[in-house]
Amino acid sequence: MPRTETLLSAFPRASLLAQPTPLERLNRLSADLGIDLWIKRDDLTGLSFGGNKTRQLEFYIGAARAAAADTILITGAVQSNFARTAAAAAAKHGMQAVLQREERVPGMDPLYYRSGNIFLSEILGADAMSYPEGEDEAGADAALETRAEHLRAEGRIPYIIPLGLGHPPLGALGYVQGGAELAAQIGGFDAAVVPSGSGATHAGFLTGVRLAGITAPVFGICVRRDAASQKSRLEKVADALADLIDIPPPFGRDDILTWDGALAPGYGRAGPATRAALQCMAKAEGILLDPVYSAKTFAGLLGLLKEDSIRTGQKVLLLHTGGLPALFAYQNDLGFGGAGAP
Ligand SMILES: *Cc1c(COP(=O)(O)O)cnc(C)c1O
């Protein structure tokens, strides 16, 4: 099997982050939980508040530049970290960003539509459009294609970062690299816990660590779909990824682990376990998590520990994927502490 760097060198790539991101031991939580707990700080990928999408965008922006694009189109939730990071990456490479906002979390507090990633995207100079449906990936992608047609008619060169399955998962390449980077830092672990949304991070990370020879379980914590639907999505993303880098799949179906015990009450909504996990990490370690992904992922780790899927004494890796601007959009929803009024 060729080395990971060799596999990835076939793809155009834009440099967007300083690598490696830090790997830290969480001493106080390790003592409290009776495990040897490590965190990979991909919240610190740098560009516009960081997060996992910076790694994914290295390959999308690389492809966009290779196509001489001048405009990046992307779709996501209203508080999409991917859209915000794409706006920053586009700015850095002199391209215009068009962000499509899907209504995935109806009935949210007004801050959800103004603060956090929305506010940052405005500062970054992105254009916005909206899409009324939150569960229609093909429709959302088609709406981007229609917009791209208009841009082409104006003489622009658009590049679409697609959401739906059936496109080469370029973003997952960022986590093939991320998994290899972590393997070199940590050597090994007994279990890893990562978020599983579009699946690019989960599939890429699993591929990256398996190619590096690590065989320990990698638990994907569901943030969007139930465990069975997410597993079947992951199978497709992992197959498409193996195709893309032209290797036989480096793991079997049974190696794709999805856990949805922290998903309720649904995508983009923080239940009591998520809220408790967010505050637990902050108070024990001074590390902030976001309510949509990373706090759910940590809640998943705590749940897996409780049901003995992760056991006392094990060396456990938590992937922190960032998402911190959303904290401000969820400020009223989360309701920590007082209102702060004089
Ligand atoms: C998008 C996102 C995820 C999920 O990553 P996928 O690659 O879509 O599965 C996790 N955490 C944060 C903070 C994100 O923005």
The ligand as an ORCA input file, in Angstrom:
! r2SCAN-3c Opt
* xyz 0 1
  C     -19.535     19.805      9.836
  C     -19.100     19.565     11.228
  C     -18.990     18.260     11.741
  C     -19.372     17.051     10.944
  O     -18.433     16.744      9.981
  P     -18.802     15.884      8.692
  O     -17.545     15.794      7.946
  O     -19.873     16.652      7.967
  O     -19.351     14.589      9.156
  C     -18.496     18.114     13.018
  N     -18.155     19.170     13.770
  C     -18.264     20.432     13.336
  C     -17.908     21.537     14.252
  C     -18.728     20.674     12.045
  O     -18.838     21.934     11.623
*
